[in-house]
Amino acid sequence: MKTKNLKTQVAIIGGGPSGLLLSQILMKQNIDTIILEAQSREYVLKRIRAGVLEHGSVELLKNAGVGERIFCDGKKHDGFIISSGEDSFRIDLSTITGKSVYVYGQTEVTIDLYKAQDELNAQIFHNVENVKISQLDSDLSKIRFNYLDQTYEITCDFVAGCDGSMGISKNYIPDKIKKNYIVNYPFSWLGILSNTKPLNHELIYASHDRGFALASMRNEKLSRYYIQTSNTDKIEQWPDELFWKELIKRLPKEYSANIEVGKSIEKSITKLRSLILEPMQWQNLFLAGDAAHIMPPTGAKGLNLAFSDIFYLSEGFINYYTKGSLNKLNNYSDKALKRVWKTVEFSKWMTSILHTLGDNNKLMNKLNKKELQKIKKSKNAQKVIANQYVGLPY
Ligand SMILES: Cc1cc2nc3c(=O)[nH]c(=O)nc-3n(C[C@H](O)[C@H](O)[C@H](O)COP(=O)(O)OP(=O)(O)OC[C@H]3O[C@@H](n4cnc5c(N)ncnc54)[C@H](O)[C@@H]3O)c2cc1C
């Protein structure tokens, strides 16, 4: 069968939050895009992931015309709780920074982005296979892929690799140029979603001798809870009843006394790691989001960092297509990476201080407890945490 030829300005690989937001911002500036997504839309929308939006992410979504529902269905959070055993304190985000975060699930963000893209008649191909990029060092690059038994070839000015941690885009940066910085943590997160009332109106990050726990939520009737587990634990070892028992032991009694337990509607185990790939650009290829960096969910940074990449990248494309200047695109990798390194550092610090290591690491566990006590008393330390948590400025 003959190959079908398509043409666009920016071809985007990956129809997750990064790819969709990039396309949305560009299309609103009359820049032509095509999105290629390996999964069905239903599959993408079923993924339960991030839930906390930084101030900057909310502004970005609002400016892209997809912020409306965040302010109706999302919940503004002015602070969060950190506990160490029975001891707890609050990081007052709004008093310290003048800003807040919004609890609004990644699933909802993705629904809003697909809806907005449909309204702009975006070209989104789902269930694509065998995506292959070529001619990245020419004026025009090519992407071949299969869709519904047909081979397609896109000719484009630029390729945006927004295809997440398992994507193919990053493989096109030559090995001799690419640097991967990776930390694998010696623990995982077991997370559940349940149709129960959240136990507190703000998130609780709980450090405990038995391991870390996080009490989070998606809305007033939907709770998201996590507990630290070992890297070898399997879901089958964690029936709901055992999960709730363990969670309750790790949260301060003043909060766990109010917990509503119920059946889990989603349960998953995630191994934690931090990863940064440098550079985020090679020739006509630009990486954004999880394709270039991954971090543990502690600190709620993954989705937010993906969005700050998209802010810088969309600025670069808009500058090129409206003013003919490549400056911002050429600076994209350096600019994005500055924020990436600071954010990954914060996420790693928060992960290290809140998690418990095994009995062989009693020293680290005790030092972490002491540091948490210091933070409770130090306005300066709380200021640093609050500023990072609401998100560094773009
Ligand atoms: C289990 C889990 C829990 C998380 N929890 C949190 C959290 O609590 N807080 C937080 O801030 N972040 C969290 N994250 C991280 C957050 O979800 C990601 O940072 C965010 O999804 C990044 O968006 P993205 O668009 O860059 O990548 P993705 O969402 O991964 O999207 C990439 C898309 O590319 C598609 N794709 C892959 N390969 C190809 C290909 N070859 N061709 C075409 N398409 C392709 C994929 O199907 C996918 O739809 C979590 C992540 C996971 C996995």
The ligand as an SDF file (V2000), in Angstrom:
LIG
                    3D

 53 58  0  0  0  0  0  0  0  0999 V2000
    2.3470    5.7890   38.6390 C   0  0  0  0  0  0  0  0  0  0  0  0
    2.7230    7.2400   38.5200 C   0  0  0  0  0  0  0  0  0  0  0  0
    2.3340    8.1320   39.5130 C   0  0  0  0  0  0  0  0  0  0  0  0
    2.6620    9.4790   39.4160 C   0  0  0  0  0  0  0  0  0  0  0  0
    2.2780   10.3520   40.3990 N   0  0  0  0  0  0  0  0  0  0  0  0
    2.6140   11.6490   40.3050 C   0  0  0  0  0  0  0  0  0  0  0  0
    2.2420   12.5810   41.3050 C   0  0  0  0  0  0  0  0  0  0  0  0
    1.6100   12.2240   42.2850 O   0  0  0  0  0  0  0  0  0  0  0  0
    2.6120   13.8720   41.1470 N   0  0  0  0  0  0  0  0  0  0  0  0
    3.3190   14.3000   40.0220 C   0  0  0  0  0  0  0  0  0  0  0  0
    3.5880   15.5100   39.8690 O   0  0  0  0  0  0  0  0  0  0  0  0
    3.6750   13.4410   39.0780 N   0  0  0  0  0  0  0  0  0  0  0  0
    3.3430   12.1430   39.1910 C   0  0  0  0  0  0  0  0  0  0  0  0
    3.7250   11.2800   38.2270 N   0  0  0  0  0  0  0  0  0  0  0  0
    4.4530   11.8120   37.1020 C   0  0  0  0  0  0  0  0  0  0  0  0
    3.5180   12.4450   36.0680 C   0  0  0  0  0  0  0  0  0  0  0  0
    2.4260   11.5960   35.8690 O   0  0  0  0  0  0  0  0  0  0  0  0
    4.3240   12.6380   34.7970 C   0  0  0  0  0  0  0  0  0  0  0  0
    5.3790   13.5320   35.1030 O   0  0  0  0  0  0  0  0  0  0  0  0
    3.4930   13.1620   33.6310 C   0  0  0  0  0  0  0  0  0  0  0  0
    2.6000   12.1930   33.1800 O   0  0  0  0  0  0  0  0  0  0  0  0
    4.4210   13.5790   32.4900 C   0  0  0  0  0  0  0  0  0  0  0  0
    3.6750   13.8370   31.3380 O   0  0  0  0  0  0  0  0  0  0  0  0
    4.2790   13.5210   29.9080 P   0  0  0  0  0  0  0  0  0  0  0  0
    3.2360   13.9570   28.9440 O   0  0  0  0  0  0  0  0  0  0  0  0
    5.6330   14.1040   29.8080 O   0  0  0  0  0  0  0  0  0  0  0  0
    4.4830   11.9550   29.8700 O   0  0  0  0  0  0  0  0  0  0  0  0
    3.3640   10.8140   29.8650 P   0  0  0  0  0  0  0  0  0  0  0  0
    2.2100   11.1930   30.6910 O   0  0  0  0  0  0  0  0  0  0  0  0
    4.0780    9.5420   30.1460 O   0  0  0  0  0  0  0  0  0  0  0  0
    2.8660   10.8080   28.3570 O   0  0  0  0  0  0  0  0  0  0  0  0
    3.6600   10.2920   27.3090 C   0  0  0  0  0  0  0  0  0  0  0  0
    2.7520    9.7320   26.2470 C   0  0  0  0  0  0  0  0  0  0  0  0
    3.5440    9.2650   25.1540 O   0  0  0  0  0  0  0  0  0  0  0  0
    3.0030    8.0560   24.6740 C   0  0  0  0  0  0  0  0  0  0  0  0
    4.0480    7.3060   23.9780 N   0  0  0  0  0  0  0  0  0  0  0  0
    5.0680    6.5870   24.4930 C   0  0  0  0  0  0  0  0  0  0  0  0
    5.8270    6.0440   23.5220 N   0  0  0  0  0  0  0  0  0  0  0  0
    5.2820    6.4580   22.3520 C   0  0  0  0  0  0  0  0  0  0  0  0
    5.6200    6.2350   20.9810 C   0  0  0  0  0  0  0  0  0  0  0  0
    6.6650    5.4830   20.6440 N   0  0  0  0  0  0  0  0  0  0  0  0
    4.8300    6.8010   20.0500 N   0  0  0  0  0  0  0  0  0  0  0  0
    3.7740    7.5660   20.3740 C   0  0  0  0  0  0  0  0  0  0  0  0
    3.4000    7.8190   21.6710 N   0  0  0  0  0  0  0  0  0  0  0  0
    4.1560    7.2710   22.6260 C   0  0  0  0  0  0  0  0  0  0  0  0
    2.4960    7.3630   25.9290 C   0  0  0  0  0  0  0  0  0  0  0  0
    1.4930    6.4140   25.6410 O   0  0  0  0  0  0  0  0  0  0  0  0
    1.9560    8.5330   26.7330 C   0  0  0  0  0  0  0  0  0  0  0  0
    0.5870    8.7550   26.5200 O   0  0  0  0  0  0  0  0  0  0  0  0
    3.4100    9.9340   38.3050 C   0  0  0  0  0  0  0  0  0  0  0  0
    3.8100    9.0390   37.3120 C   0  0  0  0  0  0  0  0  0  0  0  0
    3.4870    7.7020   37.4050 C   0  0  0  0  0  0  0  0  0  0  0  0
    3.9420    6.7530   36.3290 C   0  0  0  0  0  0  0  0  0  0  0  0
  1  2  1  0
  2  3  1  0
  2 52  2  0
  3  4  2  0
  4  5  1  0
  4 50  1  0
  5  6  2  0
  6  7  1  0
  6 13  1  0
  7  8  2  0
  7  9  1  0
  9 10  1  0
 10 11  2  0
 10 12  1  0
 12 13  2  0
 13 14  1  0
 14 15  1  0
 14 50  1  0
 15 16  1  0
 16 17  1  0
 16 18  1  0
 18 19  1  0
 18 20  1  0
 20 21  1  0
 20 22  1  0
 22 23  1  0
 23 24  1  0
 24 25  2  0
 24 26  1  0
 24 27  1  0
 27 28  1  0
 28 29  2  0
 28 30  1  0
 28 31  1  0
 31 32  1  0
 32 33  1  0
 33 34  1  0
 33 48  1  0
 34 35  1  0
 35 36  1  0
 35 46  1  0
 36 37  1  0
 36 45  1  0
 37 38  2  0
 38 39  1  0
 39 40  1  0
 39 45  2  0
 40 41  1  0
 40 42  2  0
 42 43  1  0
 43 44  2  0
 44 45  1  0
 46 47  1  0
 46 48  1  0
 48 49  1  0
 50 51  2  0
 51 52  1  0
 52 53  1  0
M  END
$$$$
